[in-house]
């Protein structure tokens, strides 16, 4: 039974869902890094919020860990490259608090428009400064969205309901999606020049860091009001303060800061500035939603192999997993076969699918091929860290999907580029479930790929099979199955034998000395 640790405070329904799905769970919160390192080796899964830091050191101690689930969007507290190298899936719940965060952005926009926090403080101080707080309407104003993904689209919908005009800057926003959302797709410079209000809804990456820099803030429309409920670091805080002081920016509201907890900030005390302590996801509904979602996602992965909202491996729904399982088994064995035969000669790999395989999600098939291929170099490889290891070795990976009808109802082909040219192996599924090799380096052959096998390339000549059998028998190696293919009579032939015991190097060398043998390789699947 898989075992999960919930290391941060989470709604109790998360633990309930784990237990209902057949996963053992411990709720142990508030542990130090060293205490977590001491206990993490017992667990297959780790469910966290923002308090637990999943560092390289924690991952090194996590000998059984398969998945980390973050109940929320941000995964700044998880070392994703280290997790990928370790073969650990990292998931988040990007939709559980989307509405809550979008509503907080709208709330801050209203607070800026009507100067609500300062008006509240003044009134409670007994001043009744009615003429001091002259706000602006949001109706008919232009809202500029920087980032039009899930949360940004919800903000746009709410803003349109408020009779605002919405323009959006997002390199990934298609014209069709913009029309569907009811927004106008613009460049960043156009947005800055036109927006009366700006809200940010983008992750923090190298391309978005300080997207509202001093230079870009200067390009903004005079009197603009800025809201950030996304990520600290998207705005140059010193530049924003200067713009507030000068009056170029009429107001700003931040829920996130470069350094959190934000005990100090150049913005604190600045007129027309509103701050909240990262409350974007802080509603009862959101906390329940993300706890339920992370438990469901992690349980699906541990119990059935379904992968949802993963940040370092292709998604694979619980419904897709059973259908793809035999294809992934075939793909992994093809990758393992070509990896064992060509090893360090491989410079690039192409994964081609046709027939029924072409109708499926190809990413998991590619991941399975790389898992088998990279198993030559690492004994802890899996679908998560295989692409990472492939990139480390400089392998170029290509996917090809064919609509054509071939000789088989479904086919997966793995081609590798070597100094000797391109070589490929191909396989199919018998009865839609049994992986079967059908071609190896241009030679047609039907073979299972399982257990220990011996691969022999030889000249097709009478008596060879008898000599090979005699050599194996003399070494007390029993043959389980025998598969033969050849290019043409008297030409090059390929033998794949399943064997019951390992073939050691001395025996491999002895077989190489048989007349007509060109190469021999002991394989393991």
RODO-2510 file (C-alpha; in nm, 4 decimals, decimal comma):
residues 525
     n   res          X          Y          Z
     1     x     0,0000     0,0000     0,0000
     2     x     0,1470     0,3409    -0,0960
     3     x     0,2185     0,5762     0,1923
     4     x     0,1829     0,9566     0,1879
     5     x     0,3012     1,2229     0,4294
     6     x     0,0983     1,5443     0,4659
     7     x     0,3611     1,7802     0,6071
     8     x     0,1673     2,1111     0,6070
     9     x    -0,1702     2,2002     0,7556
    10     x    -0,4375     2,0985     0,5074
    11     x    -0,8128     2,0499     0,5078
    12     x    -0,8895     1,7098     0,6694
    13     x    -1,0708     1,5973     0,3558
    14     x    -0,7318     1,5431     0,1902
    15     x    -0,6388     1,2659     0,4344
    16     x    -0,9895     1,1235     0,4061
    17     x    -0,9595     1,0999     0,0255
    18     x    -0,6200     0,9278     0,0474
    19     x    -0,7615     0,6629     0,2804
    20     x    -1,0716     0,6128     0,0667
    21     x    -0,8488     0,5521    -0,2369
    22     x    -0,6386     0,2899    -0,0588
    23     x    -0,3402     0,5096     0,0320
    24     x    -0,1948     0,5073     0,3833
    25     x    -0,1458     0,8623     0,5128
    26     x     0,0298     1,0344     0,8027
    27     x    -0,0430     1,3960     0,8959
    28     x     0,2736     1,5298     1,0595
    29     x     0,3155     1,9054     1,0306
    30     x     0,5602     2,1660     1,1570
    31     x     0,8748     1,9555     1,1249
    32     x     1,2174     2,1098     1,0719
    33     x     1,4214     2,0352     0,7624
    34     x     1,6360     1,7828     0,9485
    35     x     1,3312     1,6115     1,0961
    36     x     1,1744     1,5884     0,7502
    37     x     1,4961     1,4448     0,6072
    38     x     1,4995     1,1810     0,8811
    39     x     1,1450     1,0607     0,8083
    40     x     1,0909     1,1179     0,4334
    41     x     1,2483     0,7861     0,3297
    42     x     0,9372     0,6006     0,4504
    43     x     0,6992     0,7705     0,2074
    44     x     0,5918     0,7298    -0,1558
    45     x     0,4195     1,0690    -0,1661
    46     x     0,4563     1,4097    -0,0001
    47     x     0,1614     1,6514     0,0139
    48     x     0,2583     2,0109     0,0954
    49     x     0,1417     2,3710     0,1030
    50     x     0,3952     2,6552     0,1096
    51     x     0,5680     2,5886     0,4428
    52     x     0,7545     2,2677     0,3580
    53     x     1,0701     2,3244     0,1531
    54     x     1,1409     2,0289    -0,0757
    55     x     1,5121     2,0879    -0,1259
    56     x     1,7807     1,8839    -0,2952
    57     x     1,8814     1,7490     0,0472
    58     x     1,5264     1,6392     0,1280
    59     x     1,4956     1,4705    -0,2119
    60     x     1,8287     1,2925    -0,1649
    61     x     1,6903     1,1329     0,1521
    62     x     1,3583     1,0434    -0,0130
    63     x     1,4561     0,6952    -0,1267
    64     x     1,0984     0,5809    -0,1988
    65     x     0,9423     0,9112    -0,3032
    66     x     0,7457     0,9060    -0,6278
    67     x     0,5346     1,2220    -0,6156
    68     x     0,5217     1,5641    -0,4486
    69     x     0,1823     1,7337    -0,4536
    70     x     0,1521     2,1084    -0,3872
    71     x    -0,1960     2,2134    -0,2735
    72     x    -0,1900     2,5453    -0,4591
    73     x    -0,0326     2,7005    -0,7664
    74     x     0,3150     2,8171    -0,6679
    75     x     0,5916     2,5602    -0,6388
    76     x     0,8734     2,7977    -0,5473
    77     x     0,9367     2,5767    -0,2424
    78     x     1,0113     2,2680    -0,4537
    79     x     1,3447     2,2099    -0,6293
    80     x     1,1874     2,0864    -0,9528
    81     x     1,5158     2,0153    -1,1402
    82     x     1,6366     1,8041    -0,8465
    83     x     1,3003     1,6258    -0,8298
    84     x     1,3138     1,5554    -1,2035
    85     x     1,6660     1,4172    -1,1773
    86     x     1,5460     1,1968    -0,8909
    87     x     1,2492     1,0746    -1,0931
    88     x     0,9878     1,2365    -0,8681
    89     x     0,6687     1,3768    -1,0213
    90     x     0,5858     1,7308    -0,9023
    91     x     0,2173     1,8270    -0,9193
    92     x     0,0278     2,1412    -0,8286
    93     x    -0,3410     2,2395    -0,8290
    94     x    -0,3568     2,5380    -1,0626
    95     x    -0,7355     2,5598    -1,0774
    96     x    -0,8397     2,5077    -0,7161
    97     x    -0,7901     2,8705    -0,6153
    98     x    -0,8357     3,0393    -0,9534
    99     x    -1,1695     3,2024    -0,8750
   100     x    -1,0505     3,3107    -0,5314
   101     x    -0,7378     3,4766    -0,6722
   102     x    -0,9306     3,6419    -0,9552
   103     x    -1,1861     3,7794    -0,7107
   104     x    -0,9063     3,9170    -0,4913
   105     x    -0,7637     4,1018    -0,7930
   106     x    -1,1064     4,2527    -0,8648
   107     x    -1,1456     4,3457    -0,4977
   108     x    -0,8096     4,5253    -0,4984
   109     x    -0,9031     4,7045    -0,8187
   110     x    -1,2158     4,8414    -0,6490
   111     x    -1,0167     4,9295    -0,3380
   112     x    -0,7786     5,1346    -0,5550
   113     x    -1,0588     5,2955    -0,7531
   114     x    -1,2352     5,4210    -0,4400
   115     x    -0,9378     5,4513    -0,1985
   116     x    -1,1208     5,2246     0,0448
   117     x    -0,8453     5,1382     0,2978
   118     x    -0,7436     5,5005     0,3575
   119     x    -1,1066     5,6155     0,3667
   120     x    -1,1778     5,3493     0,6270
   121     x    -0,8843     5,4554     0,8443
   122     x    -0,9817     5,8222     0,8176
   123     x    -1,3460     5,7616     0,9027
   124     x    -1,2655     5,5395     1,2013
   125     x    -1,0353     5,8158     1,3246
   126     x    -1,3403     6,0452     1,3362
   127     x    -1,2316     6,2740     1,0516
   128     x    -1,5203     6,2348     0,8023
   129     x    -1,3082     6,3585     0,5092
   130     x    -1,5776     6,3202     0,2457
   131     x    -1,4207     6,5597    -0,0032
   132     x    -1,0735     6,4096     0,0294
   133     x    -1,1552     6,0706    -0,1213
   134     x    -1,2577     6,1348    -0,4789
   135     x    -1,2510     5,7999    -0,6599
   136     x    -1,2976     5,6867    -1,0176
   137     x    -1,5520     5,4563    -1,1789
   138     x    -1,4370     5,1300    -1,3357
   139     x    -1,7244     5,1310    -1,5867
   140     x    -1,6003     5,2073    -1,9399
   141     x    -1,2365     5,2021    -1,8240
   142     x    -0,9769     4,9850    -1,9979
   143     x    -0,8344     4,6934    -1,8031
   144     x    -0,4994     4,5607    -1,9223
   145     x    -0,4321     4,1936    -1,8487
   146     x    -0,0695     4,0842    -1,8458
   147     x    -0,1260     3,7109    -1,8712
   148     x    -0,4525     3,5691    -2,0037
   149     x    -0,4414     3,2135    -1,8758
   150     x    -0,6813     3,0522    -1,6332
   151     x    -0,6925     3,3272    -1,3679
   152     x    -0,6530     3,6082    -1,6192
   153     x    -0,9498     3,4798    -1,8177
   154     x    -1,1682     3,4789    -1,5036
   155     x    -1,0640     3,8382    -1,4264
   156     x    -1,1493     3,9329    -1,7851
   157     x    -1,4926     3,7761    -1,7529
   158     x    -1,5635     3,9655    -1,4306
   159     x    -1,4315     4,2918    -1,5779
   160     x    -1,6504     4,2578    -1,8860
   161     x    -1,9441     4,2109    -1,6516
   162     x    -1,8492     4,5442    -1,4955
   163     x    -1,8720     4,7012    -1,8442
   164     x    -1,4966     4,7504    -1,8745
   165     x    -1,3003     4,7146    -2,1971
   166     x    -1,0317     4,4464    -2,1678
   167     x    -0,7028     4,4301    -2,3582
   168     x    -0,4602     4,1450    -2,3022
   169     x    -0,0918     4,0845    -2,3527
   170     x     0,0030     3,7160    -2,3547
   171     x     0,2392     3,5590    -2,6119
   172     x     0,0453     3,2312    -2,5824
   173     x    -0,2984     3,3849    -2,6365
   174     x    -0,4341     3,2845    -2,9771
   175     x    -0,6569     3,5207    -3,1765
   176     x    -0,9373     3,2627    -3,1547
   177     x    -0,9104     3,2404    -2,7764
   178     x    -0,9054     3,6211    -2,7477
   179     x    -1,2336     3,6393    -2,9411
   180     x    -1,3811     3,3661    -2,7214
   181     x    -1,2786     3,5598    -2,4076
   182     x    -1,4126     3,8880    -2,5449
   183     x    -1,0767     4,0649    -2,5131
   184     x    -0,8471     4,2438    -2,7546
   185     x    -0,5024     4,0878    -2,7985
   186     x    -0,2344     4,3613    -2,7957
   187     x     0,1384     4,4060    -2,7554
   188     x     0,2794     4,4993    -2,4166
   189     x     0,3543     4,8546    -2,5330
   190     x    -0,0049     4,8943    -2,6575
   191     x    -0,1401     4,7695    -2,3263
   192     x     0,0764     5,0088    -2,1277
   193     x    -0,0321     5,3041    -2,3397
   194     x    -0,4044     5,2278    -2,3173
   195     x    -0,4800     5,0650    -1,9818
   196     x    -0,6439     5,2573    -1,6973
   197     x    -0,5974     4,9546    -1,4725
   198     x    -0,3339     4,6812    -1,5086
   199     x    -0,3539     4,3387    -1,3452
   200     x    -0,0827     4,0759    -1,3664
   201     x    -0,1623     3,7049    -1,4011
   202     x     0,1548     3,5366    -1,5219
   203     x     0,4105     3,3022    -1,3635
   204     x     0,7520     3,4331    -1,2649
   205     x     1,0019     3,3280    -1,5320
   206     x     1,3145     3,4772    -1,6832
   207     x     1,0966     3,6420    -1,9480
   208     x     0,8421     3,7871    -1,7028
   209     x     1,0728     3,8953    -1,4208
   210     x     1,0332     4,2736    -1,3771
   211     x     0,7948     4,2846    -1,6716
   212     x     0,6823     4,6118    -1,5140
   213     x     1,0300     4,7581    -1,4998
   214     x     1,1080     5,1273    -1,4558
   215     x     1,1176     5,1585    -1,8347
   216     x     0,7804     4,9895    -1,8853
   217     x     0,6140     5,1721    -1,5978
   218     x     0,7259     5,4970    -1,7640
   219     x     0,5469     5,3840    -2,0818
   220     x     0,2220     5,3318    -1,8915
   221     x    -0,0658     5,5755    -1,9192
   222     x    -0,0410     5,8549    -1,6604
   223     x    -0,2794     5,7837    -1,3726
   224     x    -0,2767     5,4064    -1,4217
   225     x    -0,3626     5,1808    -1,1274
   226     x    -0,1718     4,8522    -1,0939
   227     x    -0,2768     4,5268    -0,9225
   228     x    -0,0537     4,2208    -0,8703
   229     x    -0,1978     3,9035    -0,7175
   230     x     0,0272     3,6727    -0,9203
   231     x     0,3932     3,6598    -0,8205
   232     x     0,6410     3,8864    -0,6463
   233     x     0,9178     3,9878    -0,8848
   234     x     0,6915     4,0758    -1,1766
   235     x     0,7172     4,4435    -1,0761
   236     x     1,0284     4,6449    -0,9937
   237     x     0,9166     4,7561    -0,6474
   238     x     1,1599     5,0500    -0,6244
   239     x     1,0474     5,1758    -0,9665
   240     x     0,6835     5,1393    -0,8637
   241     x     0,7438     5,3489    -0,5504
   242     x     0,9093     5,6215    -0,7572
   243     x     0,6146     5,6214    -0,9972
   244     x     0,3681     5,6458    -0,7072
   245     x     0,5657     5,9299    -0,5505
   246     x     0,5720     6,1202    -0,8788
   247     x     0,2021     6,0634    -0,9427
   248     x     0,2633     5,8849    -1,2738
   249     x     0,0978     5,5796    -1,1171
   250     x    -0,2220     5,6818    -0,9350
   251     x    -0,2331     5,3727    -0,7154
   252     x    -0,1001     5,0222    -0,6717
   253     x    -0,2187     4,7161    -0,4816
   254     x     0,0121     4,4202    -0,4221
   255     x    -0,0779     4,0861    -0,2697
   256     x     0,2682     3,9438    -0,3473
   257     x     0,6225     4,0692    -0,2931
   258     x     0,9755     3,9848    -0,4013
   259     x     1,0564     3,8735    -0,0481
   260     x     0,7911     3,7052     0,1625
   261     x     0,6933     3,7366     0,4388
   262     x     0,7253     4,1049     0,3479
   263     x     0,8318     4,2542     0,6791
   264     x     0,9870     4,5534     0,5039
   265     x     0,9315     4,7073     0,1630
   266     x     1,0172     5,0405     0,0001
   267     x     0,6459     5,0615    -0,0808
   268     x     0,5206     5,0483     0,2761
   269     x     0,3831     5,3858     0,3855
   270     x     0,3634     5,5193     0,0285
   271     x     0,0430     5,7136    -0,0401
   272     x    -0,2081     5,5349    -0,2662
   273     x    -0,0473     5,1970    -0,1990
   274     x    -0,2467     4,8968    -0,0725
   275     x    -0,0920     4,5710     0,0436
   276     x    -0,2282     4,2340     0,1547
   277     x    -0,0282     3,9356     0,2864
   278     x    -0,0577     3,6961    -0,0105
   279     x    -0,4301     3,6395     0,0381
   280     x    -0,5047     3,5426    -0,3227
   281     x    -0,5881     3,1832    -0,2284
   282     x    -0,7149     3,2568     0,1208
   283     x    -1,0806     3,1631     0,1201
   284     x    -1,2424     2,8663     0,2862
   285     x    -1,3592     2,7367    -0,0489
   286     x    -1,0135     2,7544    -0,2065
   287     x    -0,8435     2,5798     0,0845
   288     x    -1,0902     2,2924     0,0634
   289     x    -1,0658     2,2740    -0,3163
   290     x    -0,6860     2,2552    -0,3364
   291     x    -0,6672     1,9973    -0,0558
   292     x    -0,9203     1,7741    -0,2288
   293     x    -0,7561     1,8151    -0,5681
   294     x    -0,4022     1,7396    -0,4530
   295     x    -0,5185     1,4256    -0,2729
   296     x    -0,7153     1,3054    -0,5759
   297     x    -0,4248     1,3717    -0,8130
   298     x    -0,1637     1,2030    -0,5938
   299     x    -0,3882     0,9029    -0,5251
   300     x    -0,4562     0,8622    -0,8979
   301     x    -0,0836     0,8580    -0,9686
   302     x     0,0108     0,6189    -0,6894
   303     x    -0,2760     0,3773    -0,7527
   304     x    -0,3292     0,3854    -1,1294
   305     x    -0,0481     0,5863    -1,2896
   306     x    -0,2682     0,8838    -1,3838
   307     x    -0,0745     1,2106    -1,4024
   308     x    -0,2646     1,5407    -1,3699
   309     x    -0,1255     1,8951    -1,3443
   310     x     0,2339     1,7717    -1,3307
   311     x     0,5084     2,0254    -1,3889
   312     x     0,7849     1,7869    -1,4943
   313     x     0,6141     1,5025    -1,6823
   314     x     0,3368     1,4866    -1,9460
   315     x    -0,0163     1,4637    -1,8107
   316     x    -0,1848     1,1241    -1,8304
   317     x    -0,5415     1,1000    -1,7062
   318     x    -0,6576     0,8096    -1,4928
   319     x    -0,8858     0,7154    -1,7851
   320     x    -0,5995     0,7231    -2,0371
   321     x    -0,3549     0,5284    -1,8204
   322     x    -0,5048     0,1773    -1,8700
   323     x    -0,5365     0,2308    -2,2476
   324     x    -0,1806     0,3598    -2,2785
   325     x    -0,0226     0,1066    -2,0433
   326     x     0,0494    -0,1647    -2,3079
   327     x     0,1790     0,0985    -2,5523
   328     x     0,4104     0,2361    -2,2872
   329     x     0,5350    -0,1146    -2,2098
   330     x     0,6087    -0,1664    -2,5803
   331     x     0,7746     0,1741    -2,6099
   332     x     0,9937     0,1182    -2,3046
   333     x     1,1143    -0,2182    -2,4375
   334     x     1,1898    -0,0732    -2,7796
   335     x     1,3875     0,2038    -2,6125
   336     x     1,5709    -0,0478    -2,3958
   337     x     1,6493    -0,2638    -2,7002
   338     x     1,7988     0,0127    -2,9112
   339     x     1,9779     0,1570    -2,6083
   340     x     2,1466    -0,1719    -2,5258
   341     x     2,2449    -0,2319    -2,8869
   342     x     2,3752     0,1153    -2,9717
   343     x     2,4534     0,2737    -2,6323
   344     x     2,6922     0,5684    -2,6534
   345     x     2,6653     0,5800    -3,0342
   346     x     2,3218     0,7430    -3,0163
   347     x     2,3134     1,1142    -3,1013
   348     x     1,9408     1,1633    -3,1645
   349     x     1,6188     0,9663    -3,1322
   350     x     1,2874     0,9846    -3,3173
   351     x     0,9667     0,8227    -3,1929
   352     x     0,7115     0,7515    -3,4659
   353     x     0,3570     0,6252    -3,4149
   354     x     0,1010     0,5102    -3,6701
   355     x    -0,2321     0,3341    -3,6799
   356     x    -0,4127     0,3090    -3,3454
   357     x    -0,1062     0,4480    -3,1634
   358     x    -0,1342     0,7724    -3,3620
   359     x    -0,4729     0,8401    -3,2026
   360     x    -0,3301     0,8396    -2,8489
   361     x    -0,1474     1,0899    -2,6315
   362     x     0,2077     1,0559    -2,7652
   363     x     0,3918     1,2259    -2,4784
   364     x     0,3718     0,9268    -2,2405
   365     x     0,4858     0,6972    -2,5223
   366     x     0,7871     0,9215    -2,5815
   367     x     0,8580     0,9282    -2,2084
   368     x     0,8465     0,5477    -2,1971
   369     x     1,0890     0,5174    -2,4915
   370     x     1,3342     0,7522    -2,3213
   371     x     1,2922     0,5646    -1,9932
   372     x     1,3957     0,2405    -2,1622
   373     x     1,6725     0,4076    -2,3602
   374     x     1,8264     0,5924    -2,0662
   375     x     1,8092     0,2790    -1,8511
   376     x     2,1389     0,1884    -2,0155
   377     x     2,3023     0,4750    -1,8260
   378     x     2,1134     0,4746    -1,4952
   379     x     1,9498     0,2087    -1,2794
   380     x     1,7069     0,4622    -1,1259
   381     x     1,5626     0,5991    -1,4472
   382     x     1,1880     0,6455    -1,5019
   383     x     0,9548     0,8532    -1,7193
   384     x     1,0134     1,1610    -1,5044
   385     x     1,3911     1,1817    -1,5111
   386     x     1,4469     1,0138    -1,8497
   387     x     1,3929     1,3371    -2,0523
   388     x     1,6203     1,5183    -1,8042
   389     x     1,8940     1,2543    -1,8538
   390     x     1,8457     1,2666    -2,2320
   391     x     1,8985     1,6442    -2,2311
   392     x     2,2053     1,6018    -2,0123
   393     x     2,3539     1,3717    -2,2776
   394     x     2,2667     1,6181    -2,5538
   395     x     2,0200     1,3859    -2,7287
   396     x     1,7883     1,5467    -2,9793
   397     x     1,4387     1,3970    -2,9366
   398     x     1,1753     1,4150    -3,2096
   399     x     0,8150     1,2948    -3,2248
   400     x     0,6396     1,1951    -3,5481
   401     x     0,2748     1,1012    -3,5891
   402     x     0,1645     0,9259    -3,9106
   403     x    -0,1965     0,9116    -4,0362
   404     x    -0,1113     0,6424    -4,2898
   405     x    -0,2335     0,2837    -4,2764
   406     x     0,0551     0,0370    -4,2433
   407     x     0,0994    -0,3392    -4,2268
   408     x    -0,0055    -0,3413    -3,8619
   409     x    -0,3122    -0,1967    -3,6885
   410     x    -0,0739    -0,0101    -3,4586
   411     x     0,3003     0,0531    -3,4749
   412     x     0,5636     0,2284    -3,2671
   413     x     0,9025     0,2876    -3,4286
   414     x     1,2149     0,4117    -3,2515
   415     x     1,4898     0,5440    -3,4785
   416     x     1,8308     0,6530    -3,3557
   417     x     2,1007     0,8522    -3,5286
   418     x     2,4492     0,7013    -3,4933
   419     x     2,7856     0,7615    -3,6598
   420     x     2,7007     0,4632    -3,8819
   421     x     2,3717     0,6189    -3,9891
   422     x     2,0104     0,5846    -3,8789
   423     x     1,8944     0,2590    -3,7254
   424     x     1,5433     0,1712    -3,6130
   425     x     1,3392    -0,0884    -3,4305
   426     x     0,9617    -0,1232    -3,4475
   427     x     0,6951    -0,3028    -3,2520
   428     x     0,3229    -0,3615    -3,2326
   429     x     0,0657    -0,5006    -2,9912
   430     x    -0,0856    -0,8447    -3,0376
   431     x    -0,4472    -0,8625    -2,9164
   432     x    -0,4078    -0,4919    -2,8246
   433     x    -0,2099    -0,5841    -2,5155
   434     x     0,0980    -0,7982    -2,5883
   435     x     0,4123    -0,6038    -2,6953
   436     x     0,5888    -0,7649    -2,9891
   437     x     0,9014    -0,6656    -3,1827
   438     x     0,8393    -0,6781    -3,5603
   439     x     1,1503    -0,5160    -3,7054
   440     x     1,5081    -0,4664    -3,5951
   441     x     1,7538    -0,2599    -3,7979
   442     x     1,5692    -0,3299    -4,1225
   443     x     1,5219    -0,7025    -4,0634
   444     x     1,1673    -0,8361    -4,0191
   445     x     1,1383    -1,0512    -3,7084
   446     x     0,8615    -1,1356    -3,4638
   447     x     0,9797    -1,1639    -3,1055
   448     x     0,8799    -1,1040    -2,7473
   449     x     1,1041    -0,8668    -2,5577
   450     x     1,1170    -0,9972    -2,2032
   451     x     1,3627    -1,1267    -1,9479
   452     x     1,7130    -1,2224    -2,0617
   453     x     1,7821    -1,2429    -2,4333
   454     x     2,0725    -1,2992    -2,6686
   455     x     2,1002    -1,0951    -2,9894
   456     x     2,3142    -1,2456    -3,2663
   457     x     2,3862    -1,1108    -3,6144
   458     x     2,5336    -1,3716    -3,8483
   459     x     2,5662    -1,4823    -4,2092
   460     x     2,2701    -1,6954    -4,3123
   461     x     2,4354    -2,0341    -4,3714
   462     x     2,3501    -2,4014    -4,3046
   463     x     2,4621    -2,5404    -3,9699
   464     x     2,4918    -2,2127    -3,7818
   465     x     2,1911    -2,2620    -3,5561
   466     x     2,3207    -2,6043    -3,4565
   467     x     2,6646    -2,4671    -3,3694
   468     x     2,5099    -2,1871    -3,1630
   469     x     2,2823    -2,4310    -2,9771
   470     x     2,5781    -2,6575    -2,9047
   471     x     2,7798    -2,3676    -2,7591
   472     x     2,4926    -2,2578    -2,5352
   473     x     2,4182    -2,6144    -2,4270
   474     x     2,7804    -2,6760    -2,3359
   475     x     2,7636    -2,3667    -2,1131
   476     x     2,4421    -2,4991    -1,9539
   477     x     2,2356    -2,2093    -2,0966
   478     x     1,8787    -2,3161    -2,1776
   479     x     1,6930    -2,1566    -2,4720
   480     x     1,3346    -2,0518    -2,3983
   481     x     1,2212    -1,9109    -2,7340
   482     x     1,3910    -1,8726    -3,0693
   483     x     1,3210    -1,5905    -3,3181
   484     x     1,4873    -1,5642    -3,6581
   485     x     1,4831    -1,3004    -3,9312
   486     x     1,6972    -1,2352    -4,2385
   487     x     1,7347    -0,9826    -4,5156
   488     x     1,7614    -1,2457    -4,7888
   489     x     1,8654    -1,6086    -4,8295
   490     x     2,2392    -1,6320    -4,7712
   491     x     2,2519    -1,2723    -4,6478
   492     x     2,2560    -1,1200    -4,3016
   493     x     2,0402    -1,2940    -4,0417
   494     x     1,9297    -1,1887    -3,6936
   495     x     1,8643    -1,4235    -3,4025
   496     x     1,6860    -1,3270    -3,0826
   497     x     1,6896    -1,5968    -2,8182
   498     x     1,5219    -1,5825    -2,4801
   499     x     1,7411    -1,7607    -2,2286
   500     x     1,6914    -1,8750    -1,8708
   501     x     2,0299    -1,7782    -1,7278
   502     x     2,2730    -1,4906    -1,7817
   503     x     2,5257    -1,5111    -2,0634
   504     x     2,8598    -1,3926    -1,9273
   505     x     3,1277    -1,2147    -2,1284
   506     x     3,3474    -1,5243    -2,1831
   507     x     3,0557    -1,7040    -2,3473
   508     x     2,9705    -1,3968    -2,5563
   509     x     3,3314    -1,3917    -2,6774
   510     x     3,3155    -1,7662    -2,7542
   511     x     2,9988    -1,7233    -2,9640
   512     x     3,1660    -1,4355    -3,1504
   513     x     3,4308    -1,6825    -3,2658
   514     x     3,1768    -1,9068    -3,4400
   515     x     3,2049    -1,8956    -3,8216
   516     x     2,9800    -1,6303    -3,9764
   517     x     2,9073    -1,4371    -3,6562
   518     x     2,9201    -1,0597    -3,6958
   519     x     2,8041    -0,9412    -3,3528
   520     x     2,6638    -1,0745    -3,0264
   521     x     2,4942    -0,8883    -2,7435
   522     x     2,3419    -1,0105    -2,4177
   523     x     2,0207    -0,8179    -2,3442
   524     x     1,7966    -0,7768    -2,0414
   525     x     1,4395    -0,6443    -2,0227
***
